[in-house]
Amino acid sequence: MAAEDKEAFLSRWSRLKQEQAREELLPEKAQEDDAPPALPPVDQLTPESDFAPFMHPKVTDALRRVALKKLFADPHFNVPDPYEAYSGDWTGGDPISEELLKTLNQARTVLFREEEEQKKKDAEAQATAADKPKEEDGPGRQDA
């Protein structure tokens, strides 16, 4: 390319911006003439109804939400995914028994701390009672 054939950078940039602005104005005029589609009454919608008109940009968000709520209220969409880890109902089942809870370290320190402390005190009291000599023997008395 010769130097004469080249268009100056700013001239080219200006020309392209003007062309782009003209192109943007043409579709806007076409969109202004475009009216929102005729919508069926929301009360009469069923899962088999066509919900595409409710997705039109001219439809208000509130009306779109009402239509989608109507669609997703169908029990077909209330089926949990069997492969989703958190989609099951894990609230049922047998509770953990007391015996099993007492074997768990965390449960022992949190739930049964007072019982464990009482058992330790009782064991210490028995150990100290076994080490003490009986008073009736008296000091220095030995059996012969």
ROMARSE-282426 format. One record per atom (N, C-alpha, C, O): z, y, x. Coordinates in steps of 0.02 Angstrom, whole numbers, padded with zeros to 5 digits, always signed. Each point is the difference from the previous one (the first is absolute). Layout:
% residues N
ZYX
...
//
This chain:
% residues 144
+00000-00059+00041
+00000+00059-00041
+00000+00062+00043
+00038+00006+00049
-00079+00039-00067
-00004+00063+00037
+00055+00046-00023
+00028-00008-00054
-00014+00056+00095
+00053+00048-00016
-00017+00041-00062
+00045+00021-00036
-00110-00011+00024
-00020+00039-00059
+00011-00038-00064
+00013+00030-00053
-00018-00097+00056
+00008-00041-00060
+00073-00006-00022
+00014-00013-00059
+00031+00022+00106
+00071-00007-00017
+00023+00058-00043
-00016+00058+00011
+00055-00076-00060
+00030+00051-00044
+00069+00017+00030
+00035-00045+00023
-00017+00107-00024
+00065+00019+00026
+00055-00035-00040
-00006-00013-00059
+00060-00002+00094
+00054-00039-00030
+00028+00034-00063
+00006-00032-00052
+00010+00095+00057
+00030+00035-00057
-00050+00008-00057
+00020-00002-00059
-00082+00010+00075
-00051+00005-00053
-00006-00066-00038
-00003-00002-00061
+00001-00051+00100
-00004-00066-00031
+00061-00014-00043
-00006-00023-00056
+00065+00039+00082
+00063-00012-00036
+00000+00040-00066
+00020-00026-00052
-00041+00088+00056
-00002+00043-00059
-00049-00027-00052
+00016-00001-00060
-00074-00021+00083
-00050-00026-00046
+00026-00064-00035
-00008-00008-00060
+00039-00036+00098
+00026-00062-00029
+00056+00014-00050
+00003-00033-00052
+00040+00080+00066
+00054+00018-00046
-00028+00027-00066
+00025-00015-00054
-00077+00056+00059
-00030+00028-00061
-00034-00055-00041
+00004+00001-00061
-00037-00048+00095
-00031-00056-00036
+00053-00043-00034
-00010-00022-00057
+00065+00012+00091
+00053-00041-00029
+00031+00035-00061
+00015-00033-00050
-00007+00097+00053
+00029+00038-00056
-00047-00004-00060
+00023-00007-00057
-00089+00011+00069
-00048-00005-00055
+00002-00070-00032
-00003-00006-00061
+00009-00045+00103
+00003-00069-00026
+00063-00011-00041
-00001-00037-00050
+00056+00068+00070
+00063-00009-00036
-00002+00036-00067
+00032-00023-00048
-00067+00077+00043
-00004+00037-00063
-00040-00038-00052
+00017+00003-00059
-00068-00038+00078
-00041-00036-00048
+00039-00056-00035
-00003-00003-00062
+00039-00040+00097
+00038-00052-00037
+00056+00029-00043
+00016-00028-00052
+00013+00084+00072
+00054+00030-00041
-00027+00021-00068
+00033-00008-00051
-00093+00035+00050
-00029+00020-00064
-00013-00061-00044
+00009+00003-00060
-00030-00057+00091
-00012-00061-00038
+00066-00028-00027
+00003-00026-00055
+00051+00033+00095
+00065-00025-00023
+00029+00043-00056
+00033-00026-00045
-00046+00090+00046
+00026+00044-00052
-00030-00019-00068
+00033+00005-00051
-00095-00026+00051
-00032-00021-00062
+00025-00068-00023
-00005-00017-00059
+00033-00021+00105
+00024-00067-00016
+00065+00005-00039
+00051+00023+00027
-00051-00044-00088
+00060+00003-00043
+00039-00065+00007
-00029-00052+00019
+00093+00053-00033
+00038-00063+00004
-00027-00050-00051
-00023+00019-00054
+00025-00083+00071
-00028-00050-00045
+00042-00005-00064
+00057+00021-00003
-00088-00050-00047
+00036-00011-00063
+00049-00058+00011
-00019-00054+00023
+00081+00067-00038
+00052-00049+00012
+00022-00033-00065
+00007+00033-00051
+00003-00099+00053
+00027-00033-00059
+00074+00018-00008
+00032+00019+00049
-00005-00025-00109
+00072+00014-00009
+00042-00049+00041
-00014-00060+00002
+00066+00086+00029
+00042-00042+00043
+00036-00053-00041
+00014-00054+00026
+00000+00067-00089
+00035-00048-00043
-00041-00063-00011
+00028-00054-00010
-00094+00060+00012
-00043-00057-00015
-00024-00037+00063
-00041-00045-00005
+00067+00063+00063
-00021-00033+00062
+00030-00070+00005
+00057-00012-00019
-00097-00034+00044
+00022-00068+00013
-00018-00016+00073
-00037+00038+00031
+00062-00092-00003
-00018-00017+00069
-00075-00011+00009
-00025+00006+00056
-00011-00022-00110
-00072-00011+00005
-00039+00066-00006
-00061+00000+00010
+00094+00054-00026
-00033+00065-00008
-00027+00024+00068
+00021-00022+00053
-00068+00070-00057
-00027+00030+00060
+00043+00060+00019
+00005+00048-00038
+00026-00051+00096
+00045+00053+00023
-00035+00047+00048
+00031+00048+00024
-00095-00059-00009
-00038+00041+00047
-00003+00073-00023
+00006+00044+00043
-00015-00028-00107
-00002+00071-00019
+00065+00037+00016
-00001+00061+00010
+00056-00096-00008
+00064+00032+00014
+00007+00018+00074
+00045+00038+00018
-00089-00064+00025
+00002+00014+00071
-00044+00060+00018
-00005+00018+00059
-00027+00012-00108
-00044+00058+00012
+00042+00058+00026
+00056+00010-00023
-00082+00029+00071
+00039+00056+00028
+00021+00052-00051
+00049+00036+00011
-00084-00029-00066
+00016+00051-00050
+00057-00021-00046
+00027+00041-00036
-00008-00105+00038
+00055-00024-00042
+00066+00019+00033
+00007-00006+00061
+00040+00030-00100
+00064+00022+00027
+00039-00060+00027
-00008-00057-00022
+00051+00072+00069
+00040-00053+00031
+00047-00033-00051
+00011-00061+00002
+00017+00101-00047
+00046-00028-00050
-00035-00051-00045
+00027-00053-00013
-00087+00070-00010
-00037-00046-00042
-00021-00062+00039
+00001-00055-00027
-00019+00063+00090
-00018-00057+00042
+00060-00047+00009
-00008-00061-00004
+00067+00090+00015
+00060-00042+00008
+00017-00039-00063
+00019-00058+00003
-00026+00091-00060
+00014-00034-00064
-00047-00059-00009
+00021-00054-00021
-00085+00064+00037
-00049-00054-00007
+00016-00057+00048
-00004-00058-00019
+00022+00074+00081
+00016-00052+00048
+00064-00037-00018
+00005-00061+00011
+00044+00096-00039
+00060-00034-00023
-00017-00050-00055
+00028-00055-00003
-00072+00076-00040
-00022-00045-00055
-00034-00061+00029
+00010-00056-00023
-00051+00066+00075
-00035-00056+00031
+00048-00048+00035
-00004-00060-00010
+00050+00087+00049
+00044-00042+00039
+00060-00026-00039
+00041-00036+00027
-00035+00054-00090
+00052-00029-00043
-00018-00071-00021
+00042-00036-00027
-00103+00016+00038
-00024-00067-00017
+00039-00052+00041
+00009+00010+00060
+00015-00064-00091
+00038-00051+00037
-00040-00032+00057
+00029-00030+00045
-00095+00036-00048
-00042-00028+00053
+00019+00030+00068
-00004-00034+00051
+00024+00097-00050
+00017+00034+00062
+00074-00009+00019
+00021+00024+00052
+00017-00059-00093
+00071-00010+00013
+00013-00068+00032
+00055-00027-00007
-00103+00000+00041
+00007-00065+00033
+00016+00013+00073
-00039+00032+00035
+00096-00056-00010
+00016+00012+00070
-00046-00040+00046
-00023-00054-00017
+00012+00082+00075
-00041-00033+00050
+00041-00056+00032
+00053+00014+00028
-00076-00077-00032
+00041-00054+00027
+00005+00002+00076
+00045-00032+00029
-00088+00069+00004
+00002+00004+00073
+00038+00060+00026
+00007+00009+00060
+00017+00033-00106
+00040+00058+00020
+00073-00021+00005
+00028-00028-00047
+00002+00040+00104
+00068-00024+00014
+00051+00031-00047
+00049-00033-00018
-00058+00095-00002
+00051+00034-00040
-00017+00004-00074
+00031+00038-00037
-00080-00077+00015
-00020+00005-00070
+00038-00049-00045
-00004+00005-00061
+00041-00051+00089
+00037-00049-00040
+00066+00028-00025
+00024+00052+00024
+00004-00086-00072
+00065+00019-00027
+00053-00042+00036
+00008-00059-00014
+00026+00090+00061
+00048-00035+00041
+00071+00012-00024
+00048-00014+00036
-00039+00039-00098
+00067+00014-00024
+00034-00062-00028
+00061-00002-00005
-00100-00048-00012
+00030-00061-00028
+00024-00046+00055
-00006+00016+00060
+00034-00071-00079
+00023-00049+00049
+00075-00007-00001
+00035+00039-00031
-00012-00091+00065
+00072-00014+00002
+00034+00046+00050
-00028+00014+00053
+00087+00010-00069
+00037+00041+00048
+00026-00043+00058
+00005-00061-00007
+00010+00093+00061
+00026-00036+00059
+00072-00020-00014
+00039+00041-00024
-00022-00103+00038
+00068-00024-00014
+00050+00031+00048
-00018+00024+00054
+00082-00026-00074
+00054+00028+00042
+00005-00037+00066
+00011+00032+00052
-00020-00098-00052
+00006-00039+00061
-00054+00020+00050
+00013+00007+00060
-00074+00002-00085
-00054+00020+00044
+00009+00071+00025
-00014+00015+00058
+00039+00030-00101
+00012+00068+00021
+00051+00004+00056
-00007+00040+00046
+00058-00083-00049
+00052+00001+00051
-00025-00024+00068
+00031+00015+00051
-00086-00052-00051
-00027-00023+00064
-00045+00052+00034
-00016-00006+00059
-00005+00056-00097
-00044+00052+00028
+00041+00052+00037
+00049+00026-00027
-00067-00011+00089
+00037+00047+00042
+00005+00069-00033
+00054+00030-00001
-00109-00005-00025
+00000+00066-00030
+00046+00002-00061
+00037+00049-00009
-00039-00101-00032
+00043-00001-00059
+00073-00004+00020
+00043+00030-00032
-00029-00067+00085
+00069-00005+00023
+00027+00068+00022
+00057+00016-00014
-00098+00022+00049
+00025+00064+00024
+00001+00054-00054
+00041+00046+00003
-00084-00052-00053
-00004+00052-00051
+00040-00019-00063
+00040+00040-00024
-00052-00100-00001
+00030-00019-00064
+00069-00031+00006
+00043+00012-00042
-00033-00051+00093
+00062-00039+00005
+00044+00022+00058
+00036-00041+00028
-00038+00103-00010
+00039+00025+00058
+00075-00007-00013
+00037-00022+00044
-00014+00040-00103
+00072-00002-00015
+00026-00072+00002
+00054-00013+00025
-00093-00034-00053
+00021-00070+00000
+00004-00026+00072
+00047-00036+00017
-00096+00054+00025
+00000-00023+00069
+00060+00029+00038
+00032-00036+00038
-00016+00100-00049
+00056+00031+00033
+00066-00033-00022
+00045-00011+00041
-00040-00005-00105
+00061-00033-00025
+00008-00069+00031
+00055-00020+00017
-00110-00017-00011
+00002-00066+00031
+00022+00005+00073
+00039-00042+00023
-00064+00092+00013
+00020+00009+00071
+00074+00016+00005
+00035-00027+00043
-00010+00071-00088
+00071+00017+00001
+00043-00061-00014
+00052-00011+00032
-00073-00029-00081
+00037-00061-00017
+00000-00049+00059
+00052-00031+00014
-00108+00024+00020
-00004-00045+00057
+00043+00024+00057
+00033-00040+00034
-00032+00106-00022
+00043+00028+00052
+00073-00010-00017
+00041-00015+00044
-00024+00025-00107
+00070-00008-00021
+00022-00073+00010
+00056-00012+00021
-00100-00035-00036
+00017-00070+00009
+00006-00017+00074
+00043-00039+00019
-00086+00068+00022
+00002-00014+00072
+00064+00029+00030
+00031-00033+00042
-00011+00092-00062
+00061+00030+00027
+00061-00037-00027
+00050-00005+00036
-00052-00020-00096
+00056-00037-00028
+00009-00067+00036
+00056-00022+00009
-00110-00009+00013
+00004-00064+00035
+00027+00011+00071
+00033-00045+00027
-00046+00102+00004
+00023+00014+00068
+00074+00019+00002
+00032-00010+00051
-00003+00038-00104
+00070+00022-00002
+00046-00060-00003
-00013-00048-00037
+00066+00049+00076
+00050-00055-00006
+00040+00010-00063
+00009+00056-00025
+00016-00110-00001
+00040+00004-00061
+00067+00030+00016
+00027-00012+00054
+00001+00052-00099
+00063+00035+00011
+00059-00048+00000
+00051+00014+00033
-00056-00067-00068
+00057-00045-00004
+00012-00037+00065
+00055-00024+00014
-00108+00019+00028
+00009-00033+00064
+00042+00045+00046
+00042-00024+00038
-00053+00087-00042
+00037+00047+00041
-00026+00001+00071
-00034-00047+00022
+00049+00100+00012
-00024+00006+00069
+00037-00047+00047
+00061-00007-00005
-00095-00024+00048
+00029-00043+00051
+00023-00067-00025
+00022-00040+00041
-00027+00025-00102
+00022-00065-00025
-00054-00051+00009
-00058+00012-00016
+00076-00067+00042
-00047-00053+00011
+00026-00063-00033
+00061-00011-00004
-00105-00030-00017
+00019-00063-00030
+00012-00050+00057
-00039-00005+00048
+00093-00031-00054
+00016-00047+00053
-00013-00070-00021
+00011-00046+00039
//
